[in-house]
Every structure is written in structure tokens, then in C-alpha cells.
Amino acid sequence: MNTTKEKNIAKKKVVHSESSNGVSRTDRIAVRKTYKMFVNGQFIRSESGRIFGFSDGSNEVINISRASRKDFRDAVIAARNAWQSWRSKSAFNRSQILYRIAETLEGRKAQLVHTLKRQGLTEKDALVDIENTIDTFVYYAGWADKYVQVFSSVNPVEGKYFNFSFHESCGVVAIQDESGKGLSTLAAMIAASICGGNTCIVMASELNPMAAVELAEAIEVSDVPAGVCNLLTAYKNELAQQAALHMDVNALIYAGGADELSTKMEKSISSNLKRYVRFLPNQFNRKSLLNPYCILNVQEVKTTWHPISI
């Protein structure tokens, strides 16, 4: 039988255990998140070692990797190397992967809402934007194995031939996102590009980079092959012009206003004739972005002739 002294010692031990496990430490230093770029399936810092500061409205300044032109060239190489195998996958397989991105985002909804709030959205607007982002990937997952049948055609010709026209991916797509504080516009540009077999390089908004990096984190664990979707964080004036001039980039999508940068990009693109698509602020809505014609923006039309046996 325990003595009174032994009982008191045991009681003290229990109280001490509960106190140490149940009370948050006040001397603990929080682990700050490092926002890295996503290239060729890996999260990396800039080869230059540069960063830039982002303020979420509090006293904390968050360090974001600042991509260099070398980082952009590396991303183009990764996207180009991934393109052949990605376009060769069945449309149904690409559809499954896009749907898997939506599943992953659904599980991270609370985290993404928190990040969008730090970028300046209200909780209500952040929740609406994340749900629209998830629905966008589901929408384009549905179109991945259907748009070719819908938009292909049999052309009338004079002669004993069949003439077919159908759509194929154009290759590497660069996306410059200046659409604002949300993710849904960026998600639509990514989904419409990779849905049709393209690979992409996203240049996230320098004013709102955190949610874009977290979107890349969801993509990384969603069965998307390395190099299919790459994300860089940088000053837009440094990389947008580089994307317009790069000869191994086949198309450029710009979501932003009719500013000086867009004018420069249009002039640069005229030297290499790459495809240029621009979404203006009045098009940052579901009606404009959830549209199968957005897939065709970065597709090429291939026409084949087949003789008719006599």
C-alpha cells in the first residue's frame, strides 16, 4: 500500500506532465516557410541566390526566391524535355491527373484560404476563389479527352481524298500572371495549357507570389510528371521580356492590363512569331476562363489527307 508521501510524489509528477504537454511554449521560435521556385519537379532557390521581400500586411517580411534569366532558361529546358512524353499520354490519363490536382487542392483548402487572406483577400472572397480554382481543374479535366472530337473536322475537297483537321499541342507555353490576389485565373491558364498536351512555365505575380507557390506544391504531389508545370517567382520586368524573346517558347499567355510591359512583349513576339494570348482584367471571370476555346489558344491545327480506295 502506497504511503501518503508516495501518493503526493505521484500526483506532482502527473501535474508536471500535464503542464508540460498542454501549455504552449513562449520561448519557441516559429519555423518560417521558405517560398521556393518549382522547376523540373523540384523546389529550388534561384541560381543567383537572390530573394525579394513580400509583406503580408503584418510586421513580417517574407523572403521569396527571385528568379534570374538562367533560371528561366533552365525551366524552358525542363518543359521542352517533358513535352514529348506529356503530349504522348492518352487524353484520359491527362484528364485523371488534372482531376487529381483538384482532389489535392480540396484537401488543402483551409491552408490556401489562409494564404490568400495574407495576400489581401477577405475570408469570404478567398474561399470563393479557392473553390473556383478547384472547379477549374475539374472543368478542364472533363474537356481533356473531348475537345479534339468537338473541334476537329472533315473538310470537303474535290478529289478522291478524305481531308481531316484536328488540334495538337503547340509545345512550351510561358504564362505571365498579373491577374491579382486570387488563384482562379492562374489555375485556368495552367489547366487549359496542360490539358491539351502542352508544358508550361508560370511566372507568378511579384505582388502576390505565395499562393502560386502553394499551388505548385499541390501540383507536385498530384502525379504531374516533372517538367510539365514549372513555376518561377521574380520581378515581371525581368522575365516577361525574356519569355517573349526566347526561341524555344512556343506561346506566351499574359494576364494583365494593357500596360507598357504588354506592349513590349507584343513587339518582341513579332520577331519570332510565337503565339500570344492576353487576358485583360475584364476577362478574369468564370465565363471567360471556363471555356474550351481557351484550350485552342495554345493548340496548332494539323491537317492530313487520306486517299479513298477506288
C-alpha positions as CSV (number, residue, x, y, z in Angstrom):
1,M,0.0,0.0,0.0
2,N,1.3,3.4,-1.0
3,T,2.2,5.9,1.7
4,T,0.8,9.4,1.8
5,K,4.3,10.7,0.7
6,E,4.4,8.4,-2.3
7,K,0.9,9.5,-3.4
8,N,1.9,13.2,-3.2
9,I,5.0,12.5,-5.3
10,A,2.9,10.6,-8.0
11,K,0.4,13.5,-8.0
12,K,3.1,16.0,-8.6
13,K,4.5,14.0,-11.5
14,V,1.2,13.9,-13.2
15,V,0.5,17.6,-12.8
16,H,4.0,18.3,-14.1
17,S,3.4,16.1,-17.1
18,E,0.1,17.6,-18.0
19,S,1.5,21.1,-17.6
20,S,4.5,20.5,-19.9
21,N,2.4,18.8,-22.6
22,G,-0.6,21.1,-22.5
23,V,0.9,24.6,-22.3
24,S,2.4,26.2,-25.4
25,R,6.0,27.3,-25.0
26,T,6.5,31.1,-25.0
27,D,10.2,30.8,-25.8
28,R,9.8,28.8,-29.1
29,I,10.9,30.4,-32.4
30,A,8.4,29.6,-35.2
31,V,9.7,27.9,-38.3
32,R,9.2,30.3,-41.2
33,K,8.2,28.9,-44.6
34,T,10.7,29.2,-47.4
35,Y,8.9,30.0,-50.7
36,K,11.0,28.3,-53.4
37,M,10.5,28.0,-57.1
38,F,9.4,24.8,-58.8
39,V,11.4,23.6,-61.7
40,N,11.6,20.1,-63.2
41,G,9.7,18.6,-60.3
42,Q,11.9,20.1,-57.6
43,F,11.7,23.1,-55.3
44,I,14.8,25.2,-55.8
45,R,16.3,28.5,-54.9
46,S,17.5,30.9,-57.6
47,E,20.9,30.0,-59.0
48,S,21.8,33.6,-58.3
49,G,20.9,33.3,-54.7
50,R,18.7,36.4,-54.9
51,I,15.5,37.0,-53.0
52,F,12.9,39.7,-52.7
53,G,10.7,40.7,-49.8
54,F,7.0,40.3,-49.7
55,S,4.9,41.9,-46.9
56,D,1.6,40.3,-45.9
57,G,0.4,43.4,-44.2
58,S,1.8,42.5,-40.8
59,N,5.3,43.3,-39.5
60,E,6.7,40.2,-41.0
61,V,8.6,40.3,-44.3
62,I,8.6,37.0,-46.2
63,N,11.6,36.1,-48.4
64,I,10.7,34.9,-51.9
65,S,13.2,33.5,-54.4
66,R,13.9,35.9,-57.2
67,A,14.5,34.0,-60.5
68,S,17.2,35.0,-62.9
69,R,17.3,34.6,-66.7
70,K,19.4,31.5,-66.1
71,D,16.5,30.1,-64.0
72,F,14.1,30.8,-66.8
73,R,16.3,29.1,-69.4
74,D,16.6,26.0,-67.1
75,A,12.8,26.0,-66.8
76,V,12.4,26.1,-70.6
77,I,14.8,23.1,-71.0
78,A,12.8,21.2,-68.3
79,A,9.5,22.0,-70.1
80,R,10.8,21.1,-73.5
81,N,12.2,17.7,-72.3
82,A,8.9,16.9,-70.7
83,W,6.7,17.9,-73.6
84,Q,7.1,14.8,-75.8
85,S,6.2,12.3,-73.1
86,W,3.3,14.5,-71.8
87,R,1.7,15.0,-75.2
88,S,2.1,11.3,-75.9
89,K,0.0,10.4,-72.8
90,S,-3.6,9.4,-73.5
91,A,-6.1,12.3,-73.2
92,F,-7.9,10.2,-70.5
93,N,-4.6,10.0,-68.5
94,R,-4.1,13.7,-68.6
95,S,-7.7,14.1,-67.5
96,Q,-7.1,11.9,-64.5
97,I,-4.0,13.9,-63.5
98,L,-5.9,17.2,-63.7
99,Y,-8.7,15.8,-61.6
100,R,-6.0,14.6,-59.1
101,I,-4.8,18.3,-58.8
102,A,-8.4,19.2,-57.9
103,E,-8.5,16.5,-55.2
104,T,-5.2,17.7,-53.7
105,L,-6.4,21.3,-53.6
106,E,-9.7,20.3,-51.9
107,G,-7.6,18.8,-49.1
108,R,-5.6,22.0,-48.8
109,K,-8.5,24.4,-49.0
110,A,-8.0,25.8,-45.4
111,Q,-4.3,26.4,-46.0
112,L,-4.9,28.2,-49.3
113,V,-7.6,30.3,-47.8
114,H,-5.3,31.4,-45.1
115,T,-2.6,32.3,-47.6
116,L,-5.0,34.3,-49.8
117,K,-6.1,36.2,-46.7
118,R,-2.4,37.1,-46.2
119,Q,-2.3,38.3,-49.8
120,G,-5.2,40.7,-49.1
121,L,-8.4,38.9,-49.8
122,T,-11.3,38.7,-47.3
123,E,-12.0,35.2,-45.9
124,K,-15.2,35.1,-48.0
125,D,-13.5,36.1,-51.2
126,A,-10.6,33.7,-50.5
127,L,-12.9,30.8,-50.1
128,V,-14.9,31.6,-53.3
129,D,-11.6,31.9,-55.2
130,I,-10.2,28.6,-54.0
131,E,-13.4,26.8,-54.8
132,N,-13.4,28.3,-58.2
133,T,-9.8,27.2,-58.6
134,I,-10.7,23.6,-57.7
135,D,-13.7,23.6,-60.0
136,T,-11.5,25.0,-62.8
137,F,-9.2,21.9,-62.7
138,V,-12.3,19.7,-62.7
139,Y,-13.7,21.5,-65.7
140,Y,-10.6,21.1,-67.8
141,A,-10.2,17.5,-66.7
142,G,-13.6,16.9,-68.3
143,W,-12.5,18.5,-71.5
144,A,-9.1,16.8,-71.9
145,D,-10.5,13.8,-73.8
146,K,-13.3,15.7,-75.6
147,Y,-12.1,18.9,-77.2
148,V,-10.4,17.1,-80.1
149,Q,-13.6,15.4,-81.1
150,V,-15.6,18.6,-80.7
151,F,-13.3,20.9,-82.7
152,S,-11.9,18.5,-85.3
153,S,-13.5,18.4,-88.7
154,V,-13.7,16.6,-92.0
155,N,-13.1,19.1,-94.8
156,P,-14.9,19.0,-98.2
157,V,-12.4,18.6,-101.0
158,E,-12.6,17.9,-104.7
159,G,-11.0,14.6,-105.4
160,K,-10.8,11.1,-104.1
161,Y,-9.4,12.0,-100.7
162,F,-10.5,12.4,-97.1
163,N,-9.3,15.7,-95.5
164,F,-9.1,15.8,-91.7
165,S,-8.2,18.7,-89.5
166,F,-7.6,18.3,-85.7
167,H,-5.7,20.0,-82.9
168,E,-2.4,19.3,-81.3
169,S,-0.4,20.9,-78.6
170,C,2.0,23.7,-79.7
171,G,4.7,23.0,-77.2
172,V,6.1,25.1,-74.4
173,V,3.8,27.8,-73.0
174,A,5.0,30.7,-70.8
175,I,2.4,32.2,-68.5
176,Q,2.9,35.7,-67.0
177,D,0.3,36.1,-64.2
178,E,-0.6,39.6,-63.1
179,S,-4.2,38.8,-62.5
180,G,-4.4,39.9,-58.9
181,K,-4.6,38.4,-55.5
182,G,-6.5,35.2,-56.3
183,L,-5.6,31.9,-57.9
184,S,-8.5,31.0,-60.2
185,T,-7.3,33.0,-63.2
186,L,-3.8,31.4,-63.0
187,A,-5.4,28.0,-62.5
188,A,-7.4,28.4,-65.7
189,M,-4.3,29.4,-67.7
190,I,-2.4,26.4,-66.4
191,A,-5.2,23.9,-66.8
192,A,-6.1,25.0,-70.3
193,S,-2.4,24.7,-71.4
194,I,-1.5,21.3,-69.9
195,C,-5.0,19.8,-70.7
196,G,-4.1,19.8,-74.4
197,G,-0.6,18.3,-74.0
198,N,1.5,21.5,-73.6
199,T,4.0,22.0,-70.9
200,C,4.2,25.4,-69.1
201,I,6.4,27.9,-67.3
202,V,4.5,30.1,-64.9
203,M,5.9,33.5,-63.9
204,A,4.0,34.3,-60.7
205,S,2.9,37.7,-59.9
206,E,5.6,39.6,-57.9
207,L,2.8,41.3,-55.9
208,N,1.1,38.0,-54.9
209,P,3.5,35.1,-55.1
210,M,2.7,33.0,-52.1
211,A,-0.5,31.3,-53.2
212,A,1.1,30.5,-56.6
213,V,3.9,28.6,-54.8
214,E,1.4,26.7,-52.7
215,L,-0.5,25.8,-55.9
216,A,2.8,24.4,-57.2
217,E,3.1,22.3,-54.0
218,A,-0.2,20.8,-54.8
219,I,0.8,20.1,-58.4
220,E,4.0,18.4,-57.2
221,V,2.1,15.7,-55.3
222,S,-0.7,15.2,-57.9
223,D,1.1,12.8,-60.3
224,V,2.1,15.6,-62.7
225,P,5.3,14.5,-64.4
226,A,8.4,16.6,-63.7
227,G,8.8,19.5,-66.1
228,V,5.2,19.7,-67.2
229,C,4.4,22.6,-64.9
230,N,7.2,24.9,-63.7
231,L,6.9,28.0,-61.5
232,L,9.2,31.0,-61.1
233,T,8.9,33.9,-58.8
234,A,10.5,37.1,-59.9
235,Y,10.1,40.7,-61.0
236,K,7.9,40.7,-64.0
237,N,10.1,43.2,-65.9
238,E,13.0,40.8,-65.8
239,L,11.4,37.6,-67.1
240,A,8.4,38.6,-69.3
241,Q,10.6,40.1,-72.0
242,Q,12.9,37.1,-71.8
243,A,9.9,34.8,-72.4
244,A,8.8,36.8,-75.4
245,L,12.2,36.6,-77.0
246,H,13.1,33.0,-76.2
247,M,13.1,31.0,-79.4
248,D,12.2,27.7,-77.7
249,V,9.0,29.1,-76.1
250,N,6.1,28.4,-78.5
251,A,3.3,30.6,-76.9
252,L,3.0,33.3,-74.3
253,I,-0.1,34.0,-72.2
254,Y,-0.3,37.3,-70.3
255,A,-2.9,38.1,-67.8
256,G,-2.8,41.8,-67.0
257,G,-3.7,45.2,-68.2
258,A,-2.7,47.0,-71.4
259,D,0.4,48.4,-69.8
260,E,3.9,49.2,-71.1
261,L,5.1,45.6,-70.5
262,S,2.4,44.1,-72.7
263,T,3.3,46.5,-75.5
264,K,7.0,45.5,-75.2
265,M,6.1,41.8,-75.3
266,E,3.9,42.2,-78.4
267,K,6.8,43.9,-80.2
268,S,9.3,41.3,-79.2
269,I,7.0,38.4,-80.2
270,S,6.7,39.9,-83.7
271,S,10.4,38.9,-84.2
272,N,9.8,35.2,-83.7
273,L,6.1,34.8,-84.4
274,K,5.2,32.9,-81.3
275,R,1.6,32.7,-80.3
276,Y,0.4,35.5,-77.9
277,V,-2.7,35.4,-75.8
278,R,-3.7,38.2,-73.5
279,F,-6.4,38.2,-70.8
280,L,-7.5,41.6,-69.8
281,P,-8.8,42.4,-66.3
282,N,-12.5,42.3,-67.5
283,Q,-11.8,38.7,-68.5
284,F,-10.8,37.5,-65.1
285,N,-14.1,35.8,-64.6
286,R,-15.5,32.2,-64.9
287,K,-17.4,32.9,-68.2
288,S,-14.2,33.9,-70.0
289,L,-11.8,31.4,-68.3
290,L,-14.1,28.3,-68.2
291,N,-14.2,27.9,-72.0
292,P,-12.9,25.2,-74.2
293,Y,-11.7,27.8,-76.7
294,C,-9.1,28.6,-74.0
295,I,-7.6,25.2,-74.8
296,L,-7.4,26.1,-78.5
297,N,-5.5,29.3,-77.7
298,V,-2.4,27.2,-77.4
299,Q,-3.1,24.5,-80.0
300,E,-2.0,24.1,-83.6
301,V,-4.3,22.7,-86.3
302,K,-2.9,19.7,-88.2
303,T,-4.5,18.6,-91.5
304,T,-4.0,15.2,-93.1
305,W,-5.0,13.8,-96.4
306,H,-6.1,10.2,-96.9
307,P,-6.8,8.6,-100.3
308,I,-10.1,6.9,-100.9
309,S,-9.7,3.5,-102.4
310,I,-11.4,3.0,-105.7
